[in-house]
């Protein structure tokens, strides 16, 4: 192990426990448990829905599945470790799990914003450049774009290991990106991982909104056929996903940028605001599946089908289990009855052998 790694490990093991009010711990644990449950169930429903429903198996929804996988990653591994740290008031999983957890969290958030950017570009091409869309977003091309998104995501997160920025922060009970490691690196991360993608997505959706307004006002009557009602609903759904992501992640990124520009601000920022910004960002991973179910008819319909299928299968299993239990109970009673039958028969024979008195 290198000297820098050893010092990082020593820092991890000697971080003092962070004292929080019991109600704060309960609140944070409740938020995280809710996030994990909704995240796992919701994003699994999204993935299964796209593969089951023919109407949802479109090239553009490849980014939706990719985004669901990015959200699902954190609920399976990092969030349970954070929950354990909350319950134990400190990190007990060790250095390796700390690094893997921080890496996966970074992978998830960068993968999410890059996939949201891919969705925005896809919607922009579909609505504003519909004649070129089929060529640009064929099935093979779309899969290449998704692979490119994840390649860029991994490329963006790898430098964290070289600057050793993944550390345990007792204020948020998480192994995460330490904003105090390097001001220049923090500014680069915020710009490349947040501001630049947000700018691209904003441009795409702004152009779509302008076209929608022009069509509604009949400024471009020839473009009316370009925007169908279900296309507009799909656009609104993805726009809400983007807005929620921006709202949930903006506080954390703005705090990081402010501290990087002026380190004295780190003392002025209230601790509750820092903690709230992190858990707002964590909570975002469970929102997308809910948005799809509320705003998209096809997703909502498929959610119901999947839930009904699972419920029916569970009911059948319960029925079969109950029937088997009854059969087992009847078989036991029959065995007991067969065991007692000879005794009863013998007793009757003995009664018959009794002589009548003269």
C-alpha positions in Angstrom: 0.0 0.0 0.0 1.4 3.5 -0.9 2.2 6.1 1.7 -0.7 8.4 0.4 -3.1 5.5 0.6 -1.9 4.6 4.1 -2.4 8.2 5.2 -5.9 8.2 3.6 -6.7 5.0 5.5 -5.4 6.5 8.8 -7.5 9.6 8.2 -10.5 7.3 7.6 -10.0 5.3 10.8 -9.3 8.3 13.0 -12.2 10.5 11.8 -14.2 11.5 15.0 -17.7 10.4 15.2 -20.2 13.1 14.3 -22.8 13.9 17.0 -26.3 14.5 15.6 -29.7 15.0 17.3 -31.7 11.7 17.5 -34.5 13.2 15.4 -32.0 14.2 12.7 -30.7 10.7 12.5 -34.2 9.3 12.4 -35.2 11.7 9.6 -32.1 10.9 7.5 -32.6 7.2 8.0 -36.3 7.5 7.0 -35.4 9.5 3.9 -32.8 7.0 2.9 -34.9 3.9 3.5 -37.7 5.4 1.5 -35.3 6.3 -1.3 -33.9 2.7 -1.4 -37.3 1.0 -1.5 -38.8 3.3 -4.1 -35.6 3.4 -6.1 -35.3 -0.4 -6.4 -39.0 -1.1 -7.0 -39.5 1.9 -9.3 -36.4 1.5 -11.5 -37.0 -2.3 -11.9 -40.5 -1.5 -13.0 -39.1 0.9 -15.6 -36.6 -1.6 -17.0 -39.2 -4.4 -17.1 -41.8 -2.1 -18.7 -39.6 -1.1 -21.5 -38.7 -4.7 -22.4 -42.3 -5.9 -22.0 -44.3 -3.2 -23.8 -43.8 -2.9 -27.6 -44.9 0.8 -27.5 -42.1 1.5 -25.1 -39.4 -0.4 -27.0 -38.2 2.6 -28.9 -34.6 3.8 -29.6 -35.0 6.8 -27.4 -36.0 4.8 -24.4 -32.6 3.1 -24.4 -31.4 6.2 -22.5 -34.4 5.8 -20.1 -33.3 2.2 -19.3 -29.7 3.4 -19.0 -30.8 6.1 -16.6 -32.8 3.6 -14.5 -29.7 1.4 -14.2 -27.6 4.4 -13.1 -30.2 5.2 -10.4 -30.5 1.5 -9.4 -26.7 1.1 -8.8 -26.7 3.4 -5.7 -29.7 1.8 -4.1 -28.1 -1.7 -4.2 -24.7 -1.0 -2.7 -23.7 2.6 -1.6 -27.0 3.6 0.1 -27.3 0.5 2.4 -23.7 1.3 3.5 -24.7 4.9 4.2 -27.7 3.6 6.2 -25.4 1.3 8.2 -23.2 4.3 9.0 -26.2 6.3 10.1 -27.3 3.5 12.5 -23.7 3.0 13.9 -22.9 6.8 13.9 -19.7 6.1 11.8 -18.3 4.2 8.9 -17.7 0.5 9.9 -17.4 -1.1 6.4 -13.7 -0.4 6.0 -11.5 1.4 3.5 -12.1 -0.7 0.4 -15.9 -0.5 0.7 -15.5 3.3 1.2 -13.7 3.6 -2.1 -16.0 1.4 -4.0 -19.1 3.1 -2.5 -17.7 6.6 -3.4 -16.8 5.4 -6.9 -20.3 3.9 -7.5 -22.0 7.1 -6.2 -19.9 9.2 -8.6 -20.6 6.7 -11.4 -24.3 7.0 -10.8 -24.6 10.8 -10.7 -22.4 11.4 -13.7 -24.1 8.6 -15.6 -27.5 10.1 -14.7 -26.6 13.6 -16.0 -25.0 12.2 -19.1 -28.0 10.0 -19.8 -30.4 13.0 -19.2 -28.3 14.9 -21.7 -28.6 12.0 -24.2 -32.4 12.0 -23.7 -32.6 15.8 -24.3 -30.5 15.5 -27.5 -32.7 12.6 -28.6 -35.9 14.6 -28.0 -34.5 17.7 -29.7 -33.6 15.7 -32.8 -37.0 13.9 -32.8 -39.1 17.1 -32.6 -36.9 19.8 -34.2 -35.1 17.6 -36.8 -37.6 14.8 -37.4 -36.5 14.2 -41.0 -33.0 13.3 -39.9 -34.1 11.4 -36.7 -34.4 7.9 -38.0 -30.9 8.0 -39.5 -29.3 9.6 -36.5 -31.1 7.4 -33.9 -31.3 4.0 -35.5 -31.2 1.1 -33.0 -27.5 0.4 -33.7 -26.6 4.1 -33.4 -28.6 4.6 -30.2 -26.8 1.6 -28.6 -23.5 3.1 -29.6 -24.5 6.4 -28.0 -25.5 4.6 -24.7 -22.1 2.9 -24.7 -20.4 6.2 -25.3 -22.3 7.8 -22.4 -21.0 5.1 -20.0 -17.5 5.3 -21.5 -17.4 9.1 -20.8 -18.9 8.5 -17.4 -16.1 6.1 -16.4 -13.5 8.4 -17.9 -14.9 11.3 -15.9 -14.9 9.4 -12.5 -11.4 7.7 -12.8 -9.4 10.8 -11.9 -11.0 10.7 -8.4 -8.7 7.8 -7.5 -5.6 9.6 -8.6 -6.3 12.7 -6.6 -7.7 10.6 -3.7 -10.8 12.7 -3.4 -13.1 9.8 -2.2 -13.2 10.2 1.6 -15.6 9.5 4.4 -17.6 12.6 5.5 -19.2 12.2 8.9 -21.6 15.1 8.2 -23.4 13.0 5.5 -22.4 9.5 6.7 -21.0 8.8 3.2 -17.8 8.1 1.4 -18.0 10.8 -1.2 -16.1 13.4 -3.3 -14.2 15.6 -0.9 -14.6 19.2 -2.2 -11.6 20.4 -0.1 -9.0 18.2 -1.8 -8.3 20.6 -4.7 -10.1 23.8 -5.6 -9.1 23.5 -9.3 -10.3 19.9 -9.5 -13.6 20.8 -7.7 -14.3 23.6 -10.2 -13.5 21.3 -13.1 -15.8 18.6 -11.7 -18.7 21.0 -11.2 -18.3 22.6 -14.7 -17.8 19.4 -16.6 -20.2 17.1 -14.7 -23.0 19.6 -14.0 -22.9 23.1 -15.6 -21.9 22.0 -19.1 -24.5 19.1 -19.3 -27.2 21.4 -17.8 -26.4 24.0 -20.4 -26.7 21.5 -23.3 -30.0 20.1 -21.9 -31.4 23.7 -21.4 -30.5 24.6 -25.0 -32.3 21.5 -26.3 -35.4 21.9 -24.3 -35.5 25.7 -24.9 -35.5 25.0 -28.7 -38.3 22.5 -28.3 -40.4 24.9 -26.2 -39.9 27.6 -28.9 -41.1 25.2 -31.6 -44.1 24.1 -29.4 -45.1 27.7 -28.8 -44.8 28.5 -32.5 -46.9 25.5 -33.4 -49.6 26.4 -30.8 -49.7 30.0 -32.2 -49.8 28.6 -35.7 -46.7 30.7 -36.7 -45.5 27.6 -38.5 -48.6 25.8 -39.7 -46.6 23.3 -41.8 -44.9 22.0 -38.6 -48.2 21.1 -36.9 -47.8 17.5 -38.0 -44.4 17.3 -36.4 -45.6 17.5 -32.8 -48.2 14.9 -31.9 -50.0 14.9 -28.5 -48.2 11.8 -27.2 -44.8 13.2 -28.4 -45.5 16.4 -26.4 -46.4 14.3 -23.3 -43.2 12.3 -23.7 -41.3 15.6 -24.0 -43.0 17.0 -20.9 -42.2 13.8 -18.9 -38.5 14.1 -19.8 -38.5 17.8 -19.1 -39.8 17.2 -15.6 -37.1 14.5 -15.0 -34.5 17.1 -16.0 -36.0 19.9 -13.8 -36.1 17.5 -10.7 -32.5 16.5 -11.3 -31.3 20.1 -11.6 -33.3 21.2 -8.5 -32.0 18.2 -6.4 -28.3 18.5 -7.4 -27.9 22.3 -7.8 -27.5 23.1 -4.1 -24.7 20.5 -3.6 -22.9 21.7 -6.8 -23.3 25.4 -6.0 -21.9 24.8 -2.5 -18.9 23.0 -3.9 -18.3 25.7 -6.5 -18.6 28.5 -3.9 -16.2 26.7 -1.5 -13.7 26.0 -4.3 -13.7 29.7 -5.3 -13.4 30.9 -1.7 -12.4 28.4 0.9 -13.5 30.8 3.7 -17.1 30.2 2.8 -16.9 26.6 4.1 -17.1 27.9 7.6 -20.1 30.2 6.7 -22.2 27.5 5.2 -24.5 25.9 7.8 -23.9 22.2 8.4 -27.7 21.5 8.1 -27.6 23.0 4.6 -24.7 20.9 3.5 -26.3 17.7 4.8 -29.7 18.6 3.3 -28.1 19.2 -0.1 -26.5 15.7 -0.1 -29.7 13.9 0.9 -31.7 15.9 -1.7 -29.3 14.6 -4.3 -29.7 11.1 -2.9 -33.5 11.3 -3.0 -33.4 12.2 -6.7 -32.5 8.6 -7.6 -36.0 7.4 -6.8 -38.0 10.2 -8.5 -37.7 9.3 -12.2 -39.7 6.1 -12.0 -42.5 8.0 -10.2 -42.5 10.7 -12.8 -42.9 8.1 -15.6 -45.8 6.5 -13.8 -47.6 9.8 -13.2 -47.1 11.5 -16.5 -46.7 8.7 -19.1 -49.7 6.6 -19.9 -47.8 3.7 -21.4 -45.5 3.4 -18.3 -48.5 3.7 -15.9 -50.4 1.0 -17.8 -47.4 -1.3 -17.8 -46.7 -0.7 -14.1 -50.3 -1.9 -13.4 -49.9 -5.0 -15.5 -46.6 -6.0 -13.9 -48.0 -5.5 -10.4 -51.1 -7.5 -11.2 -49.0 -10.3 -12.6 -46.9 -10.4 -9.5 -50.0 -10.2 -7.2 -51.7 -13.1 -9.1 -48.6 -15.2 -8.9 -48.2 -14.5 -5.2 -51.9 -15.3 -4.7 -51.5 -18.6 -6.6 -48.4 -19.5 -4.5 -50.4 -18.7 -1.3 -53.3 -20.9 -2.5 -51.1 -23.8 -3.4 -49.2 -23.5 -0.1 -52.5 -23.4 1.8 -53.7 -26.4 -0.1 -50.5 -28.4 0.6 -50.7 -27.4 4.3 -54.3 -28.7 4.4 -53.3 -31.9 2.7 -50.4 -32.4 5.1 -52.7 -31.8 8.0 -55.3 -34.2 6.7 -52.6 -36.8 6.1 -51.4 -36.5 9.7 -54.9 -36.8 11.0 -55.4 -39.9 8.8 -52.2 -41.5 10.2 -53.4 -40.8 13.7 -56.8 -42.3 12.9 -55.2 -45.4 11.3 -53.0 -45.8 14.4 -56.0 -45.6 16.8 -58.3 -47.8 14.6 -56.8 -51.2 15.7 -57.1 -50.2 19.4 -60.8 -49.3 18.9 -61.4 -52.6 17.0 -59.7 -54.6 19.7 -61.7 -52.9 22.4 -64.9 -53.8 20.6 -63.8 -57.4 20.3 -63.0 -57.6 24.0 -66.5 -56.2 24.7 -68.0 -58.9 22.6 -66.1 -61.8 24.3 -67.6 -60.9 27.7 -70.0 -63.7 28.8 -73.5 -62.9 29.8 -74.3 -63.7 33.5 -76.5 -66.7 34.2 
